Amino acid sequence: MSPRTTRVVCLRRRPAKEPVPGDFAVEERPLPLLGEGQVLVRNLYMSVDPSMRGRLETTEKHYTHNFTPGSPLDGRALGVVEESRCPAVPPGAFVRHQLGWRERVVLNGTDTDGAARIDPRLAPLPTWLGLLGQTGFTAYVGLTRIAELRPGDTVFVSAAAGAVGTAAGQFARLLGADHVVGTAGGPGKCALLVEEFGYDAAADYRAEPVRDALARMAPEGIDVYFDNVGGEQLAAALHALRTGGRVALCGMMSQFGGERRTVDINHLVQAVLKRLTLSGFIVRDHDDLRPEFEQRVAGWLAEGRITARETVVDGLENAAGALLSLLGGGNVGKMLVRLAD
Amino acid sequence: MSPRTTRVVCLRRRPAKEPVPGDFAVEERPLPLLGEGQVLVRNLYMSVDPSMRGRLETTEKHYTHNFTPGSPLDGRALGVVEESRCPAVPPGAFVRHQLGWRERVVLNGTDTDGAARIDPRLAPLPTWLGLLGQTGFTAYVGLTRIAELRPGDTVFVSAAAGAVGTAAGQFARLLGADHVVGTAGGPGKCALLVEEFGYDAAADYRAEPVRDALARMAPEGIDVYFDNVGGEQLAAALHALRTGGRVALCGMMSQFGGERRTVDINHLVQAVLKRLTLSGFIVRDHDDLRPEFEQRVAGWLAEGRITARETVVDGLENAAGALLSLLGGGNVGKMLVRLAD
């Protein structure tokens, strides 16, 4: 008999300041009966994303809903079909969807908002949430369409050891960048960036002013900045950018964290002096690029030209902890929760 | 006999903080003898520009040289040829050039860097430095190419009563904007913006937070922000911009002025949430647009669809004061110095 309930991760309350474990709770929720065209999916992996941080707040949002206290979180996940009333998606099929943070879920089998089948022979399951998923696609769109990366460019990536950052550095090189530098928190991550992820140089943003690090790592300046953090690193990049430089604004993690000092918005005068362009983007505006992206990245993976790396935490009861760890910089590459094998 | 010297305005010393009259001096300098192909020009009007403020400093610059203590200032000017060894530019011709801040100057007659003839029948002389000059061209390039103004857009212009601002508001309307709002310093300027310059609404940035003013003047949000000031007004615009909004970064006057409070660069998270693009620009990168610009603006002027307005100060000895007045917001429209009739 089908399971009638599933365990879910709920937001218990909005964080007072920085989120803490008590802001989340694992609860039991009913599962609806399978309707015509629907599938019951057992989640195997789910994605833990920095963008969830902003969705814990009540502040204005424009591209997605915020989480609601008392309700389950959501996010990208990958699972296997256990029951199906949708012929196109039979039991045993692997699907990717938007309703993680729960062990099981009932989805429409063919909607674009529902379950999308993936081919596990093309790449391991975690890779479908990482380099071949929204994470890799974010790096690809940011570099190609937003920052208009050109062969020979020097590229700077912040949060370079994160999921998007490890993808962006490798993609930049394969797309023709001449010199790729990054920043991360701590010497261990910096070593990995150079040894595993093809960065030419990496600097610990906690150990020295990023402006000094950029002057050392890219003394001739940079052409592209892939910004995941904002704040001091964005200001430093504005000074390091060469005439005509481009900034892909992907996220601004430095807006969180209480004791941060304010960095002056008028560093943007550099954009006037050097004709810089800064563009924010939301990856799902660019789905027309997805076939090109999947073909190229699958090719790079098959040729062994690119390293996929995940930080995997086991069990739904550890999922909130995985989010808190991510927000504290505890991951290298993609942060995932494994819910079943 | 030709004059052998000319009076010039020199930078005596770099300003300690805000520039003061004693930082400048009128001095007598020799004039070179006229070479083959050269003309002696008596300046009639010269342009006083906010961008001169940054050039008084030693900080990094990328698109033009800074002024040097002991040397004359320079800037756009318009004069009449008194002597000529260049057949294409005879005595009596009117020319526009880059060497203002002096009464007379020897120039090459036909270089692009030298004197360029203008036709005084097309528009009054001051207009050639204002709406038909670099000032108007800056507004035109910023709106059309940088902010990609579209019919129906709502446009916000800061420093709207200044030279570029009065041009930008009027051009925006004639280029199809649906709603044009601006900010300026003081109720008098705000009244002028609505009565003379076609703004739908204007607010005194000194009297209320610009974020509140925008919520009142453009409750549905804005599509384009023409930024002349940076700082708090830029942050307010980032919050008011609608999805897909565009910012033309033209100048950042709020970077000067000592007691200003720092505004957080992470207001740029709005650019991520709403896919905004911010682009700095330097007008002379866009000279290909100049014929189109001159034709359209000359047409609007001839049809009486546009108001040219200048603040005119007389005499080289008052020129430094005119610059200080401009930096304090003492002008409406283009600030000019008249050197002779």
Interface residues (C-beta under 8 A of the other chain):
Chain A: G54 E60 K61 H62 Y63 G230 G231 L234 A235 H239 T243 L249 C250 G251 M252 S254 Q255 T262 V263 D264 I265 N266 H267 L268 V269 Q270 A271 V272 L273 K274 R275 L276 T277 L278 S279 G280 F281 I282 D285
Chain B: G54 E60 K61 H62 Y63 G230 G231 L234 A235 H239 T243 L249 C250 G251 M252 S254 Q255 T262 V263 D264 I265 N266 H267 L268 V269 Q270 A271 V272 L273 K274 R275 L276 T277 L278 S279 G280 F281 I282 D285
